[in-house]
C-alpha cells in the first residue's frame, strides 16, 4: 500500500499541489485555462485517443458498457439520496453532478499510467472518452435542468466541442481517412498537453480554498463518490463480463474524486456551483487515502 501511495498517488498530487500553491500566491483566474481545456485540449485528446485506439472492439465495447452501467448505478443511488435529503431542483442537479462524474482525466490518466504503465493508460483513455461523452451530454443535461425544462437542456449538449471531436474521430476511423501530417501533428501535440494541463487546472481549483456548504449533503456526496462508486463499478464489470486489467481500470476510475469539469457546468448553469466546488475540493483531498486503499485492493484481489 505504501508503494502505491509513493509511486502512484503522491507524484500526481505533487503536480496539483504546485499549481495550488501558485494559485494561493498569485490568485490567478482559472476561467481562461478552463476554456482552453474545454474548447481545445480536451477535444484534441478525445479525437487523438479515438483515432489511435487499437484495442479490439469486443473488449472496448465491454469497457464502455461497464462504465455506462456503473454511472447509471451511481446516478440512480444519487437520485434516491437527493430525494431523501429533500433537495430543491438546483441542489438536486448539483448533487448529481457531484456524485455521477469521476475525474477520469486529469487525475485518473496520470495515476493509471503510473500504476499500470501504457496498457493501463490505453484502457483509461477508453474510459476517459466514455466519460467525456457522458459528461458533455448527460452532465450538461443534468446541469441545465437546474434552470431549464423541456428540450432546452438537451440543446445545451451541442454547444460544446467534445461531441464534435467524437463525431469527427469516428468518421475518420469509419472512412479510413489518413490525415495529413500538417493536421495530425498539431492535434497530437495539443492532446499531449492535455494531461499535464488537466493537473494544473485541478491544482488551481484546489488553491481557491474550501467552503463548508450544506454539511449533510456534502457528507452524502463524498460517501457516494469515494466509497459507494467502487463496489457499484465492480458489480457493473461482473454483469458485462469484464476481467483483468480492464476491470481494474473501470473500478479505479469509478472511485476517483469529482471531475473538475462539473464546477464549470455548475457555474455555467447556476446548478449550486459553491456546493459542487466544495465536493470537488474535499473529494480530491480525501481521495489520497481512499485511492491508495482501493488501488492496493484491486491489485491484490484482481491480480493485475
C-alpha positions as CSV (number, residue, x, y, z in Angstrom):
1,X,0.0,0.0,0.0
2,X,2.9,2.4,0.8
3,X,4.4,1.6,-2.6
4,X,1.1,2.6,-4.3
5,X,1.0,5.9,-2.3
6,X,4.6,6.8,-3.0
7,X,4.8,5.8,-6.7
8,X,1.2,6.4,-8.0
9,X,-0.8,8.8,-5.8
10,X,1.9,11.2,-4.5
11,X,3.5,12.2,-7.8
12,X,0.1,13.1,-9.3
13,X,-0.8,15.1,-6.2
14,X,2.5,16.9,-6.2
15,X,1.9,18.4,-9.6
16,X,-1.5,19.6,-8.5
17,X,-0.1,20.9,-5.2
18,X,2.5,23.0,-7.1
19,X,-0.4,24.6,-9.1
20,X,-2.4,25.0,-5.9
21,X,0.5,26.8,-4.2
22,X,0.9,29.0,-7.2
23,X,-2.8,29.9,-7.0
24,X,-2.6,30.8,-3.3
25,X,0.4,33.0,-4.1
26,X,-0.7,34.8,-7.3
27,X,-4.6,34.4,-7.3
28,X,-4.7,33.8,-11.0
29,X,-8.0,33.5,-12.9
30,X,-8.9,29.9,-13.7
31,X,-11.5,30.7,-16.3
32,X,-9.2,31.2,-19.3
33,X,-7.4,27.9,-18.7
34,X,-10.8,26.2,-18.1
35,X,-11.9,27.5,-21.5
36,X,-8.7,26.3,-23.2
37,X,-9.2,22.8,-21.7
38,X,-12.9,22.7,-22.6
39,X,-12.6,24.0,-26.2
40,X,-9.1,23.0,-27.3
41,X,-7.1,20.5,-25.3
42,X,-9.8,18.0,-24.1
43,X,-11.3,17.8,-27.7
44,X,-7.9,17.2,-29.1
45,X,-7.2,14.4,-26.6
46,X,-10.6,12.8,-27.3
47,X,-10.0,13.0,-31.0
48,X,-6.5,11.6,-30.9
49,X,-7.4,8.9,-28.5
50,X,-10.3,7.6,-30.6
51,X,-8.3,7.8,-33.8
52,X,-5.3,5.9,-32.4
53,X,-7.2,3.5,-30.2
54,X,-6.2,-0.1,-31.2
55,X,-7.9,-2.2,-28.6
56,X,-10.2,-5.0,-30.0
57,X,-13.8,-3.8,-30.5
58,X,-15.2,-6.6,-28.3
59,X,-13.1,-5.5,-25.3
60,X,-13.7,-1.8,-25.9
61,X,-17.4,-2.4,-26.0
62,X,-17.4,-4.2,-22.7
63,X,-15.3,-1.4,-21.1
64,X,-17.8,1.2,-22.4
65,X,-20.8,-0.8,-21.3
66,X,-19.3,-1.3,-17.8
67,X,-18.6,2.4,-17.4
68,X,-22.0,3.4,-18.6
69,X,-23.7,0.9,-16.3
70,X,-21.5,2.0,-13.3
71,X,-22.5,5.6,-14.0
72,X,-26.2,4.7,-14.2
73,X,-26.0,2.8,-10.8
74,X,-24.4,5.9,-9.2
75,X,-26.9,8.3,-10.6
76,X,-29.8,6.2,-9.5
77,X,-28.4,6.0,-6.0
78,X,-27.8,9.7,-6.1
79,X,-31.3,10.5,-7.1
80,X,-32.7,8.4,-4.3
81,X,-30.4,10.0,-1.7
82,X,-31.2,13.5,-3.1
83,X,-34.9,12.9,-2.8
84,X,-34.4,11.6,0.8
85,X,-32.5,14.8,1.6
86,X,-35.3,16.9,0.1
87,X,-33.2,18.9,-2.3
88,X,-34.7,21.5,-4.5
89,X,-34.2,21.4,-8.2
90,X,-30.9,23.3,-8.3
91,X,-29.5,21.3,-5.4
92,X,-30.5,18.0,-7.0
93,X,-28.6,18.9,-10.1
94,X,-25.6,19.9,-8.0
95,X,-25.7,16.7,-6.0
96,X,-25.9,14.5,-9.1
97,X,-23.1,16.4,-10.8
98,X,-21.0,15.9,-7.6
99,X,-21.6,12.1,-7.5
100,X,-22.1,10.9,-11.0
101,X,-18.9,12.0,-12.8
102,X,-15.5,10.9,-11.6
103,X,-12.3,12.6,-12.5
104,X,-11.4,10.3,-15.4
105,X,-9.0,12.8,-17.0
106,X,-6.6,15.0,-15.0
107,X,-6.3,12.6,-12.1
108,X,-7.2,9.2,-13.5
109,X,-4.9,9.1,-16.5
110,X,-1.7,10.0,-14.7
111,X,-2.5,7.6,-11.9
112,X,-3.3,4.8,-14.3
113,X,-0.1,5.4,-16.2
114,X,2.0,5.2,-13.0
115,X,0.0,2.2,-11.7
116,X,-0.2,0.0,-14.8
117,X,2.0,1.6,-17.5
118,X,1.0,2.2,-21.1
119,X,-1.6,-0.7,-21.1
120,X,-3.4,0.9,-18.2
121,X,-3.3,4.3,-19.9
122,X,-4.8,2.7,-23.1
123,X,-7.8,1.3,-21.2
124,X,-8.0,4.5,-19.2
125,X,-8.3,6.6,-22.4
126,X,-11.3,4.5,-23.5
127,X,-12.9,5.1,-20.1
128,X,-12.0,8.8,-20.3
129,X,-13.6,9.1,-23.8
130,X,-16.7,7.3,-22.5
131,X,-16.9,9.7,-19.5
132,X,-16.2,12.7,-21.8
133,X,-19.2,11.7,-23.9
134,X,-21.3,11.2,-20.8
135,X,-20.2,14.3,-19.1
136,X,-20.5,16.5,-22.2
137,X,-24.0,15.2,-22.8
138,X,-25.7,13.8,-19.7
139,X,-23.7,16.1,-17.5
140,X,-24.7,19.2,-19.4
141,X,-28.3,18.0,-19.4
142,X,-28.3,17.5,-15.6
143,X,-26.7,20.9,-15.0
144,X,-29.1,22.7,-17.4
145,X,-32.1,21.1,-15.7
146,X,-31.4,23.2,-12.7
147,X,-32.8,26.2,-14.5
148,X,-34.4,24.9,-17.7
149,X,-37.1,22.5,-18.7
150,X,-38.4,20.6,-21.8
151,X,-35.8,20.3,-24.6
152,X,-33.8,23.3,-23.6
153,X,-31.3,21.3,-21.5
154,X,-30.7,18.9,-24.4
155,X,-29.8,21.7,-26.8
156,X,-27.0,22.8,-24.5
157,X,-25.2,19.5,-25.3
158,X,-24.4,20.7,-28.8
159,X,-22.9,24.0,-27.6
160,X,-19.5,22.4,-26.6
161,X,-16.9,20.9,-29.0
162,X,-16.4,17.5,-27.4
163,X,-19.3,15.9,-29.1
164,X,-18.0,17.1,-32.5
165,X,-14.5,15.8,-31.7
166,X,-16.0,12.4,-31.1
167,X,-18.0,12.5,-34.3
168,X,-15.0,13.6,-36.3
169,X,-12.8,10.8,-34.9
170,X,-15.5,8.2,-35.6
171,X,-15.8,9.4,-39.1
172,X,-12.1,9.3,-39.7
173,X,-12.0,5.7,-38.4
174,X,-15.1,4.6,-40.3
175,X,-13.8,6.0,-43.7
176,X,-10.2,5.0,-43.1
177,X,-9.0,8.5,-43.7
178,X,-5.2,9.0,-43.4
179,X,-4.9,12.6,-42.0
180,X,-2.0,14.6,-43.4
181,X,0.9,15.3,-41.1
182,X,0.2,19.1,-41.1
183,X,-3.2,18.3,-39.4
184,X,-2.5,15.2,-37.3
185,X,0.7,16.5,-35.7
186,X,-0.7,19.8,-34.3
187,X,-3.8,17.9,-32.9
188,X,-1.4,15.3,-31.4
189,X,0.7,18.0,-29.8
190,X,-2.4,19.5,-28.2
191,X,-3.5,16.2,-26.9
192,X,-0.1,15.6,-25.3
193,X,-0.5,18.9,-23.5
194,X,-3.9,17.9,-22.1
195,X,-3.0,15.7,-19.2
196,X,-0.4,18.0,-17.5
197,X,-2.8,20.9,-18.2
198,X,-5.6,19.0,-16.5
199,X,-3.5,18.5,-13.4
200,X,-2.7,22.3,-13.4
201,X,-6.4,23.1,-13.7
202,X,-7.1,20.7,-10.8
203,X,-4.4,22.4,-8.6
204,X,-5.6,25.9,-9.4
205,X,-9.1,24.8,-8.4
206,X,-7.8,23.3,-5.1
207,X,-5.9,26.6,-4.5
208,X,-9.1,28.6,-4.4
209,X,-10.0,27.2,-1.0
210,X,-12.7,25.2,0.6
211,X,-16.1,26.3,1.9
212,X,-18.3,24.1,4.1
213,X,-21.7,24.3,2.3
214,X,-24.6,22.0,3.3
215,X,-22.7,19.6,5.5
216,X,-25.2,16.6,5.4
217,X,-25.4,16.8,1.6
218,X,-21.6,17.2,1.4
219,X,-21.0,14.1,3.5
220,X,-23.6,12.2,1.5
221,X,-21.9,13.2,-1.8
222,X,-18.5,12.3,-0.6
223,X,-19.7,8.9,0.6
224,X,-21.3,8.1,-2.8
225,X,-18.3,9.4,-4.8
226,X,-15.4,7.9,-2.8
227,X,-16.9,4.8,-1.2
228,X,-20.0,3.6,-2.9
229,X,-18.9,4.1,-6.5
230,X,-16.2,1.4,-6.5
231,X,-18.4,-1.6,-5.4
232,X,-21.1,-0.4,-7.8
233,X,-18.5,-0.4,-10.6
234,X,-17.3,-3.9,-9.6
235,X,-20.9,-5.0,-9.9
236,X,-21.1,-3.4,-13.4
237,X,-17.9,-5.2,-14.5
238,X,-19.2,-8.5,-13.4
239,X,-22.5,-8.0,-15.2
240,X,-20.8,-7.3,-18.5
241,X,-18.1,-10.0,-18.1
242,X,-15.1,-7.7,-17.8
243,X,-12.0,-9.0,-16.0
244,X,-8.2,-8.4,-15.6
245,X,-6.7,-5.0,-16.3
246,X,-9.9,-3.6,-17.9
247,X,-11.9,-4.5,-14.8
248,X,-9.3,-2.9,-12.5
249,X,-9.2,0.3,-14.5
250,X,-13.0,0.7,-14.5
251,X,-13.2,0.2,-10.8
252,X,-10.3,2.6,-10.0
253,X,-11.6,5.3,-12.3
254,X,-15.1,5.0,-10.8
255,X,-13.5,5.6,-7.4
256,X,-11.9,8.9,-8.4
257,X,-12.9,12.2,-6.8
258,X,-15.4,14.5,-8.6
259,X,-14.5,15.7,-12.1
260,X,-13.3,19.3,-12.2
261,X,-15.4,20.0,-15.3
262,X,-18.5,19.7,-13.1
263,X,-17.6,23.0,-11.5
264,X,-17.6,24.6,-14.9
265,X,-21.0,23.2,-15.7
266,X,-22.4,24.2,-12.3
267,X,-21.2,27.7,-12.7
268,X,-22.4,27.9,-16.3
269,X,-26.0,26.8,-15.5
270,X,-26.2,28.0,-11.9
271,X,-26.5,24.5,-10.5
272,X,-25.2,25.0,-7.0
273,X,-21.6,26.0,-8.0
274,X,-20.5,26.6,-4.4
275,X,-21.6,23.1,-3.3
276,X,-20.1,21.4,-6.3
277,X,-16.8,23.2,-5.8
278,X,-16.8,22.1,-2.2
279,X,-17.3,18.5,-3.1
280,X,-14.6,18.6,-5.8
281,X,-12.0,20.0,-3.3
282,X,-13.0,17.8,-0.4
283,X,-13.2,14.6,-2.5
284,X,-9.8,15.3,-4.1
285,X,-8.0,15.7,-0.8
286,X,-9.7,12.6,0.7
287,X,-9.0,10.5,-2.3
288,X,-5.3,10.5,-1.4
289,X,-6.4,7.9,1.2
290,X,-9.3,6.2,-0.4
291,X,-7.5,5.7,-3.8
292,X,-4.4,4.2,-2.0
293,X,-6.6,1.6,-0.4
294,X,-8.7,0.9,-3.5
295,X,-5.8,0.6,-5.9
296,X,-4.0,-1.7,-3.4
297,X,-7.1,-3.8,-3.0
298,X,-7.7,-4.1,-6.8
299,X,-4.1,-5.1,-7.4
300,X,-4.3,-7.7,-4.6
301,X,-7.6,-9.3,-5.4
302,X,-7.8,-8.9,-9.2
303,X,-4.1,-9.7,-9.6
304,X,-3.1,-7.1,-12.2
